[in-house]
Amino acid sequence: MSKVLVIGAGGVGSVAVHKMAMNAPIFSEIALASRTKAKCDAIAESVLARTGQTITTHAIDADDVPATVALIRQLEPKLVVNLALPYQDLHIMDACLEVGVNYMDTANYEPREEAKFEYKWQWAYHDRFKEAGLMALLGSGFDPGVTSVFATWLKKHKLDTIRTLDILDCNGGDHGQPFATNFNPEINIREVTAPARHWSAGKWVETPAMAIKQEFAFEGVGPKNMYLMYHEELESLSKHLPEIERIRFWMTFGDAYIQHLTVLQNVGMTRIDPVMYEGREIVPLQFLKAVLPEPSSLGATTKGKTNIGDIATGFKDSEERTFYIYQICDHEEAYAETGNQAVSYTTGVPAMIGAALMLTGVWSGEGVFNIEQLDPDPYMDMLNSQGLPWQVKELGGPLGF
Ligand code: NDP
């Protein structure tokens, strides 16, 4: 019996739980817990209607460690999958350690008051997980997640060493709203407004947010402007694949998104420090989140595709070669399958796959692991069979920028 507890009932949690229910032989029992139980119940109803599987639902504030410990003790899962927000990571890891159960997530821990995107807090748990004989797997979403697995697969099968790696994240979807974010607005805007950083010749190079842009023609989407950004997998990839001389992360944004964000930033609405309003403290970005559309509400109207992948240049038998590996996901097809758009789908499916590989023991270990430390092959096979088929092609040479 492989029981899993998923914490977090947003778009990503919803997709993951639907896909787990579609893989009932691996996930024999599924429990879903979140702060708002009504959201878990709505997901459970959809799962029952779409798959015929019943899941249990529970209310939990995962920042309350003793309450989370009690819930884990009551449910006795083999694995806790954290699909709440990055602020909860350490609290859920603490609870897992106390009970003695494995842990997995899709986003690194963030302190609320500062946008950091650093792994140091979670890496500091390595010895405790190791001593307890437990495994924590960090970042099993799409990016981080699949993009790191793509890099290790290229290294295993196509290149002897990787010299440069570019991660290209394109969302060509249109949700019909003047301004909305495709996943949690607070986390998304923190990410986008942070200074850009990339890894080059053994050190970080910092440039202002959204200052470096390139046009790129994405298969299935067309030409799009993409912007150099910092993204958390750059830190773990530069640690675990130290041979890579340069690692960059690019994300596409439309002109309307940039215009709205620029205004919001200029007027102070993206600030994450508290300000006084009518005698009480409010955080402008949290207030902004409250007035923006819920990402999960965008699914029904979103059309178009995502295309996310890696371009790696390196050497094979002393010859320089460049490969592009990518996955195209259709928003409407994702919505038809699970009731969620492609950004949630491309994160929730890899979350299910990481959990499946841990539960079946295909991936095992003691300590805290990033996904690129594990064998990419079983993960790549499941991407193909679970709704995220990928393609790889050789390019004529390295990127010209
Ligand atoms: P949502 O905001 O849609 O959902 C988050 C869920 O977590 C909500 O159900 C929320 O409950 C719940 N939650 C928040 N705080 C707590 C708490 N203290 N205790 C219990 N539950 C809580 O986010 P998404 O589904 O879009 O994203 C989920 C995670 O996936 C995030 O960490 C995000 O950063 C990550 N992500 C990773 C990606 C990747 O490729 N690696 C891509 C996209 C997202 P309530 O509704 O009550 O607030």
Residues whose N, C-alpha, C, O or C-beta is under 5 A from the ligand:
A	BS01	NDP	G8 A9 G10 G11 V12 G13 S34 R35 T36 I60 D61 A62 D63 L83 A84 L85 P86 T106 A107 G141 F142 D143 P144 G145 F183 N184 I187 V343 T347
